[in-house]
Every structure is written in C-alpha cells, then in structure tokens.
Amino acid sequence: MTRALANLLGAISGLLTSLLWLSLLKPGWADHVVNGLVGARHEYRAVLGAALLAAVFALVASIRGARWWFAGLMFSVGTLGYFTYALSR
C-alpha cells in the first residue's frame, strides 16, 4: 500500500468521524442523510459501522501513512466510545 492511499484512508476516516459528530450534534439533519443512504431500519447499524470503519481506516493510515494519523486514530476511537456511551443512555 502506498503512502498516498494510506493518507486517503485517513481522510475518509476523518469524514466518517465527522458524520458521527454530526449525528450527535444535529440529529435531525444526520437522520435525513443516513435514512437517504440506508433506510430507517438500518440507521444505527450504518452509523456504528461507520464508526468502526473510521477507526480501522485511521489505524491503517497511522501505520502505513504519516505518523500524525495516530492523532486521528485516537480521535476516532474516542468518538466511537463517546457515541456508544451516548446511545446506551
């Protein structure tokens, strides 16, 4: 895997993490976006899958790409933890 592809995966990870924060901060708009993509029945699965995918992409980017993607990895994992905590309340 080239460094450019790893950095692309890191950027995709950042976009997916932004989707998670959008779903927490503006639930109405994020609900509309996710429902348009996967439907109402699979909404939480899609968002949780996006969180897991963001963490994996950030991990790959931090190993194969630049070392500053480790900060993105910590941000993705922290977001996943906070999102899981917010859903469990």
CYANA upper distance limits for C-alpha pairs under 8 A (distance plus 0.5 A):
  1 MET  CA      5 LEU  CA      7.07
  1 MET  CA      6 ALA  CA      7.47
  1 MET  CA     64 ARG  CA      7.85
  2 THR  CA      6 ALA  CA      6.90
  2 THR  CA     64 ARG  CA      8.09
  2 THR  CA     65 GLY  CA      8.37
  3 ARG  CA      7 ASN  CA      6.64
  3 ARG  CA     64 ARG  CA      6.73
  3 ARG  CA     65 GLY  CA      5.33
  3 ARG  CA     66 ALA  CA      8.08
  4 ALA  CA      8 LEU  CA      6.69
  4 ALA  CA     65 GLY  CA      7.82
  5 LEU  CA      9 LEU  CA      6.75
  6 ALA  CA     10 GLY  CA      6.81
  6 ALA  CA     60 VAL  CA      7.11
  6 ALA  CA     61 ALA  CA      5.06
  6 ALA  CA     62 SER  CA      8.41
  6 ALA  CA     64 ARG  CA      6.36
  6 ALA  CA     65 GLY  CA      5.47
  7 ASN  CA     11 ALA  CA      6.74
  7 ASN  CA     61 ALA  CA      6.26
  7 ASN  CA     65 GLY  CA      6.11
  7 ASN  CA     66 ALA  CA      7.77
  8 LEU  CA     12 ILE  CA      6.74
  8 LEU  CA     61 ALA  CA      8.47
  9 LEU  CA     13 SER  CA      6.62
  9 LEU  CA     57 PHE  CA      5.87
  9 LEU  CA     58 ALA  CA      7.43
  9 LEU  CA     60 VAL  CA      8.02
  9 LEU  CA     61 ALA  CA      6.56
 10 GLY  CA     14 GLY  CA      6.83
 10 GLY  CA     57 PHE  CA      6.37
 10 GLY  CA     58 ALA  CA      5.56
 10 GLY  CA     60 VAL  CA      8.26
 10 GLY  CA     61 ALA  CA      5.62
 10 GLY  CA     62 SER  CA      8.24
 10 GLY  CA     69 TRP  CA      7.27
 10 GLY  CA     72 GLY  CA      8.04
 11 ALA  CA     15 LEU  CA      6.89
 12 ILE  CA     16 LEU  CA      6.71
 12 ILE  CA     54 ALA  CA      7.80
 12 ILE  CA     57 PHE  CA      7.95
 13 SER  CA     17 THR  CA      6.63
 13 SER  CA     53 LEU  CA      7.80
 13 SER  CA     54 ALA  CA      4.69
 13 SER  CA     55 ALA  CA      7.43
 13 SER  CA     57 PHE  CA      6.06
 13 SER  CA     58 ALA  CA      6.22
 13 SER  CA     72 GLY  CA      8.45
 13 SER  CA     76 SER  CA      8.13
 14 GLY  CA     18 SER  CA      6.63
 14 GLY  CA     54 ALA  CA      7.59
 14 GLY  CA     72 GLY  CA      7.64
 14 GLY  CA     76 SER  CA      8.26
 15 LEU  CA     19 LEU  CA      6.86
 16 LEU  CA     20 LEU  CA      7.04
 16 LEU  CA     50 ALA  CA      6.45
 16 LEU  CA     51 ALA  CA      7.28
 16 LEU  CA     53 LEU  CA      8.43
 16 LEU  CA     54 ALA  CA      6.24
 17 THR  CA     21 TRP  CA      6.95
 17 THR  CA     50 ALA  CA      8.21
 17 THR  CA     51 ALA  CA      7.01
 17 THR  CA     54 ALA  CA      6.79
 17 THR  CA     76 SER  CA      6.59
 17 THR  CA     79 THR  CA      7.60
 18 SER  CA     22 LEU  CA      6.50
 19 LEU  CA     23 SER  CA      6.67
 19 LEU  CA     30 ALA  CA      8.04
 19 LEU  CA     47 VAL  CA      8.49
 20 LEU  CA     24 LEU  CA      6.93
 20 LEU  CA     47 VAL  CA      7.27
 20 LEU  CA     50 ALA  CA      8.30
 20 LEU  CA     51 ALA  CA      7.45
 20 LEU  CA     79 THR  CA      8.02
 20 LEU  CA     83 PHE  CA      7.99
 21 TRP  CA     25 LEU  CA      6.51
 21 TRP  CA     79 THR  CA      8.18
 22 LEU  CA     26 LYS  CA      5.96
 22 LEU  CA     27 PRO  CA      7.49
 22 LEU  CA     30 ALA  CA      6.67
 23 SER  CA     27 PRO  CA      5.22
 23 SER  CA     28 GLY  CA      8.36
 23 SER  CA     29 TRP  CA      8.17
 23 SER  CA     30 ALA  CA      5.39
 23 SER  CA     31 ASP  CA      7.54
 24 LEU  CA     83 PHE  CA      8.17
 26 LYS  CA     30 ALA  CA      6.76
 27 PRO  CA     31 ASP  CA      6.22
 28 GLY  CA     32 HIS  CA      6.87
 29 TRP  CA     33 VAL  CA      6.87
 30 ALA  CA     34 VAL  CA      6.55
 31 ASP  CA     35 ASN  CA      6.36
 31 ASP  CA     43 GLU  CA      8.28
 32 HIS  CA     36 GLY  CA      6.64
 33 VAL  CA     37 LEU  CA      6.98
 34 VAL  CA     38 VAL  CA      6.60
 34 VAL  CA     39 GLY  CA      7.50
 34 VAL  CA     40 ALA  CA      8.37
 34 VAL  CA     43 GLU  CA      6.74
 34 VAL  CA     46 ALA  CA      8.14
 34 VAL  CA     47 VAL  CA      8.35
 35 ASN  CA     39 GLY  CA      4.75
 35 ASN  CA     40 ALA  CA      5.55
 35 ASN  CA     43 GLU  CA      6.88
 38 VAL  CA     42 HIS  CA      6.74
 38 VAL  CA     43 GLU  CA      7.15
 38 VAL  CA     46 ALA  CA      7.71
 39 GLY  CA     43 GLU  CA      6.94
 42 HIS  CA     46 ALA  CA      6.65
 43 GLU  CA     47 VAL  CA      6.91
 44 TYR  CA     48 LEU  CA      6.48
 45 ARG  CA     49 GLY  CA      6.31
 46 ALA  CA     50 ALA  CA      6.53
 47 VAL  CA     51 ALA  CA      6.82
 48 LEU  CA     52 LEU  CA      6.85
 48 LEU  CA     80 LEU  CA      8.39
 49 GLY  CA     53 LEU  CA      6.50
 50 ALA  CA     54 ALA  CA      6.45
 51 ALA  CA     55 ALA  CA      6.85
 51 ALA  CA     76 SER  CA      7.72
 51 ALA  CA     79 THR  CA      8.23
 51 ALA  CA     80 LEU  CA      6.19
 52 LEU  CA     56 VAL  CA      6.81
 52 LEU  CA     80 LEU  CA      7.79
 53 LEU  CA     57 PHE  CA      6.52
 54 ALA  CA     58 ALA  CA      6.53
 54 ALA  CA     76 SER  CA      6.79
 55 ALA  CA     59 LEU  CA      6.64
 55 ALA  CA     73 LEU  CA      6.57
 55 ALA  CA     76 SER  CA      5.78
 55 ALA  CA     77 VAL  CA      6.39
 55 ALA  CA     80 LEU  CA      8.46
 56 VAL  CA     60 VAL  CA      6.76
 57 PHE  CA     61 ALA  CA      6.56
 58 ALA  CA     62 SER  CA      6.49
 58 ALA  CA     69 TRP  CA      6.90
 58 ALA  CA     70 PHE  CA      7.82
 58 ALA  CA     72 GLY  CA      6.62
 58 ALA  CA     73 LEU  CA      5.33
 58 ALA  CA     76 SER  CA      7.79
 59 LEU  CA     63 ILE  CA      6.77
 59 LEU  CA     69 TRP  CA      8.24
 59 LEU  CA     70 PHE  CA      7.79
 59 LEU  CA     73 LEU  CA      6.35
 60 VAL  CA     64 ARG  CA      6.43
 60 VAL  CA     65 GLY  CA      8.07
 61 ALA  CA     65 GLY  CA      5.29
 61 ALA  CA     66 ALA  CA      7.48
 61 ALA  CA     69 TRP  CA      6.57
 62 SER  CA     66 ALA  CA      6.44
 62 SER  CA     67 ARG  CA      5.91
 62 SER  CA     68 TRP  CA      7.39
 62 SER  CA     69 TRP  CA      4.97
 62 SER  CA     70 PHE  CA      5.63
 62 SER  CA     73 LEU  CA      7.72
 63 ILE  CA     67 ARG  CA      7.71
 65 GLY  CA     69 TRP  CA      7.87
 68 TRP  CA     72 GLY  CA      7.82
 69 TRP  CA     73 LEU  CA      6.66
 70 PHE  CA     74 MET  CA      6.76
 71 ALA  CA     75 PHE  CA      6.67
 72 GLY  CA     76 SER  CA      6.54
 73 LEU  CA     77 VAL  CA      6.62
 74 MET  CA     78 GLY  CA      6.42
 75 PHE  CA     79 THR  CA      6.51
 76 SER  CA     80 LEU  CA      6.62
 77 VAL  CA     81 GLY  CA      6.71
 78 GLY  CA     82 TYR  CA      6.62
 79 THR  CA     83 PHE  CA      6.36
 80 LEU  CA     84 THR  CA      6.58
 81 GLY  CA     85 TYR  CA      6.64
 82 TYR  CA     86 ALA  CA      6.54
 83 PHE  CA     87 LEU  CA      6.70
 84 THR  CA     88 SER  CA      6.72
 85 TYR  CA     89 ARG  CA      7.09
